[in-house]
Amino acid sequence: MIRIVLLSVVVAIAALLVPRLLMRATKPSVGNLAPDFALPSQEGTVRLADYRGKWVVLYFYPKDQTPG
C-alpha cells in the first residue's frame, strides 16, 4: 500500500514538473540559424556544419510504425 502511495506521489510530481521544464526550453526563432548537431549515419557521423552554405531539408517524423 505504501509503495502505491509513493508511486502516486512521484507520478503527480513528475506530471507537474515536466511541462514546466519543457516550456523553459529555448526554441529557435524563424529565420535564425539552426544550432549545429551531429547524428550517426550508415557512413559515419554527419554534422549540420558539414553542409554550411548548402540547402538542407530537416524532416522530423514520429516513431516508425505509428500513425500520422
PyMOL commands that place a pseudoatom at each C-alpha (Angstrom):
pseudoatom trace, name=CA, resn=MET, resi=1, chain=A, elem=C, hetatm=0, pos=[0.000, 0.000, 0.000]
pseudoatom trace, name=CA, resn=ILE, resi=2, chain=A, elem=C, hetatm=0, pos=[2.801, 2.412, 0.869]
pseudoatom trace, name=CA, resn=ARG, resi=3, chain=A, elem=C, hetatm=0, pos=[4.505, 1.682, -2.466]
pseudoatom trace, name=CA, resn=ILE, resi=4, chain=A, elem=C, hetatm=0, pos=[1.358, 2.614, -4.367]
pseudoatom trace, name=CA, resn=VAL, resi=5, chain=A, elem=C, hetatm=0, pos=[1.070, 5.890, -2.450]
pseudoatom trace, name=CA, resn=LEU, resi=6, chain=A, elem=C, hetatm=0, pos=[4.745, 6.720, -3.065]
pseudoatom trace, name=CA, resn=LEU, resi=7, chain=A, elem=C, hetatm=0, pos=[4.427, 5.856, -6.737]
pseudoatom trace, name=CA, resn=SER, resi=8, chain=A, elem=C, hetatm=0, pos=[1.343, 8.072, -6.998]
pseudoatom trace, name=CA, resn=VAL, resi=9, chain=A, elem=C, hetatm=0, pos=[3.199, 10.972, -5.385]
pseudoatom trace, name=CA, resn=VAL, resi=10, chain=A, elem=C, hetatm=0, pos=[6.168, 10.578, -7.744]
pseudoatom trace, name=CA, resn=VAL, resi=11, chain=A, elem=C, hetatm=0, pos=[3.896, 10.444, -10.790]
pseudoatom trace, name=CA, resn=ALA, resi=12, chain=A, elem=C, hetatm=0, pos=[1.986, 13.529, -9.612]
pseudoatom trace, name=CA, resn=ILE, resi=13, chain=A, elem=C, hetatm=0, pos=[5.202, 15.494, -9.068]
pseudoatom trace, name=CA, resn=ALA, resi=14, chain=A, elem=C, hetatm=0, pos=[6.525, 14.449, -12.484]
pseudoatom trace, name=CA, resn=ALA, resi=15, chain=A, elem=C, hetatm=0, pos=[3.232, 15.457, -14.124]
pseudoatom trace, name=CA, resn=LEU, resi=16, chain=A, elem=C, hetatm=0, pos=[3.565, 18.916, -12.580]
pseudoatom trace, name=CA, resn=LEU, resi=17, chain=A, elem=C, hetatm=0, pos=[7.271, 19.474, -13.268]
pseudoatom trace, name=CA, resn=VAL, resi=18, chain=A, elem=C, hetatm=0, pos=[7.787, 18.050, -16.764]
pseudoatom trace, name=CA, resn=PRO, resi=19, chain=A, elem=C, hetatm=0, pos=[5.518, 20.529, -18.613]
pseudoatom trace, name=CA, resn=ARG, resi=20, chain=A, elem=C, hetatm=0, pos=[7.138, 23.454, -16.803]
pseudoatom trace, name=CA, resn=LEU, resi=21, chain=A, elem=C, hetatm=0, pos=[10.624, 22.245, -17.716]
pseudoatom trace, name=CA, resn=LEU, resi=22, chain=A, elem=C, hetatm=0, pos=[9.616, 21.781, -21.344]
pseudoatom trace, name=CA, resn=MET, resi=23, chain=A, elem=C, hetatm=0, pos=[8.204, 25.300, -21.514]
pseudoatom trace, name=CA, resn=ARG, resi=24, chain=A, elem=C, hetatm=0, pos=[11.580, 26.690, -20.429]
pseudoatom trace, name=CA, resn=ALA, resi=25, chain=A, elem=C, hetatm=0, pos=[13.382, 25.043, -23.349]
pseudoatom trace, name=CA, resn=THR, resi=26, chain=A, elem=C, hetatm=0, pos=[14.656, 27.602, -25.800]
pseudoatom trace, name=CA, resn=LYS, resi=27, chain=A, elem=C, hetatm=0, pos=[13.157, 27.405, -29.251]
pseudoatom trace, name=CA, resn=PRO, resi=28, chain=A, elem=C, hetatm=0, pos=[14.855, 28.942, -32.268]
pseudoatom trace, name=CA, resn=SER, resi=29, chain=A, elem=C, hetatm=0, pos=[13.068, 31.859, -33.885]
pseudoatom trace, name=CA, resn=VAL, resi=30, chain=A, elem=C, hetatm=0, pos=[12.030, 31.862, -37.516]
pseudoatom trace, name=CA, resn=GLY, resi=31, chain=A, elem=C, hetatm=0, pos=[14.955, 32.997, -39.655]
pseudoatom trace, name=CA, resn=ASN, resi=32, chain=A, elem=C, hetatm=0, pos=[17.667, 32.096, -37.126]
pseudoatom trace, name=CA, resn=LEU, resi=33, chain=A, elem=C, hetatm=0, pos=[20.391, 29.608, -37.962]
pseudoatom trace, name=CA, resn=ALA, resi=34, chain=A, elem=C, hetatm=0, pos=[19.830, 26.100, -36.686]
pseudoatom trace, name=CA, resn=PRO, resi=35, chain=A, elem=C, hetatm=0, pos=[22.218, 25.029, -33.926]
pseudoatom trace, name=CA, resn=ASP, resi=36, chain=A, elem=C, hetatm=0, pos=[24.924, 22.598, -35.006]
pseudoatom trace, name=CA, resn=PHE, resi=37, chain=A, elem=C, hetatm=0, pos=[24.302, 18.949, -34.203]
pseudoatom trace, name=CA, resn=ALA, resi=38, chain=A, elem=C, hetatm=0, pos=[25.722, 15.554, -35.113]
pseudoatom trace, name=CA, resn=LEU, resi=39, chain=A, elem=C, hetatm=0, pos=[23.859, 12.342, -35.910]
pseudoatom trace, name=CA, resn=PRO, resi=40, chain=A, elem=C, hetatm=0, pos=[25.026, 8.808, -36.666]
pseudoatom trace, name=CA, resn=SER, resi=41, chain=A, elem=C, hetatm=0, pos=[24.517, 7.524, -40.193]
pseudoatom trace, name=CA, resn=GLN, resi=42, chain=A, elem=C, hetatm=0, pos=[25.468, 4.429, -42.169]
pseudoatom trace, name=CA, resn=GLU, resi=43, chain=A, elem=C, hetatm=0, pos=[28.568, 6.260, -43.442]
pseudoatom trace, name=CA, resn=GLY, resi=44, chain=A, elem=C, hetatm=0, pos=[29.635, 7.606, -40.036]
pseudoatom trace, name=CA, resn=THR, resi=45, chain=A, elem=C, hetatm=0, pos=[28.751, 10.757, -38.138]
pseudoatom trace, name=CA, resn=VAL, resi=46, chain=A, elem=C, hetatm=0, pos=[27.033, 13.562, -40.058]
pseudoatom trace, name=CA, resn=ARG, resi=47, chain=A, elem=C, hetatm=0, pos=[27.167, 17.118, -38.756]
pseudoatom trace, name=CA, resn=LEU, resi=48, chain=A, elem=C, hetatm=0, pos=[24.973, 20.005, -39.818]
pseudoatom trace, name=CA, resn=ALA, resi=49, chain=A, elem=C, hetatm=0, pos=[28.120, 22.147, -40.094]
pseudoatom trace, name=CA, resn=ASP, resi=50, chain=A, elem=C, hetatm=0, pos=[29.301, 19.865, -42.936]
pseudoatom trace, name=CA, resn=TYR, resi=51, chain=A, elem=C, hetatm=0, pos=[26.517, 21.353, -45.064]
pseudoatom trace, name=CA, resn=ARG, resi=52, chain=A, elem=C, hetatm=0, pos=[27.095, 25.033, -44.254]
pseudoatom trace, name=CA, resn=GLY, resi=53, chain=A, elem=C, hetatm=0, pos=[26.306, 27.147, -47.311]
pseudoatom trace, name=CA, resn=LYS, resi=54, chain=A, elem=C, hetatm=0, pos=[24.160, 24.423, -48.900]
pseudoatom trace, name=CA, resn=TRP, resi=55, chain=A, elem=C, hetatm=0, pos=[20.412, 23.886, -48.855]
pseudoatom trace, name=CA, resn=VAL, resi=56, chain=A, elem=C, hetatm=0, pos=[19.357, 21.392, -46.186]
pseudoatom trace, name=CA, resn=VAL, resi=57, chain=A, elem=C, hetatm=0, pos=[15.907, 19.983, -45.501]
pseudoatom trace, name=CA, resn=LEU, resi=58, chain=A, elem=C, hetatm=0, pos=[15.332, 18.634, -41.993]
pseudoatom trace, name=CA, resn=TYR, resi=59, chain=A, elem=C, hetatm=0, pos=[12.346, 16.366, -41.620]
pseudoatom trace, name=CA, resn=PHE, resi=60, chain=A, elem=C, hetatm=0, pos=[11.208, 15.070, -38.259]
pseudoatom trace, name=CA, resn=TYR, resi=61, chain=A, elem=C, hetatm=0, pos=[8.690, 12.281, -38.014]
pseudoatom trace, name=CA, resn=PRO, resi=62, chain=A, elem=C, hetatm=0, pos=[7.165, 10.235, -35.214]
pseudoatom trace, name=CA, resn=LYS, resi=63, chain=A, elem=C, hetatm=0, pos=[8.498, 6.877, -34.224]
pseudoatom trace, name=CA, resn=ASP, resi=64, chain=A, elem=C, hetatm=0, pos=[8.348, 4.309, -37.049]
pseudoatom trace, name=CA, resn=GLN, resi=65, chain=A, elem=C, hetatm=0, pos=[5.236, 2.228, -37.379]
pseudoatom trace, name=CA, resn=THR, resi=66, chain=A, elem=C, hetatm=0, pos=[2.987, 4.829, -35.756]
pseudoatom trace, name=CA, resn=PRO, resi=67, chain=A, elem=C, hetatm=0, pos=[0.030, 6.549, -37.417]
pseudoatom trace, name=CA, resn=GLY, resi=68, chain=A, elem=C, hetatm=0, pos=[0.473, 10.112, -38.585]
for i in range(1, 68): cmd.bond("trace and resi %d" % i, "trace and resi %d" % (i + 1))
show_as sticks, trace
zoom trace
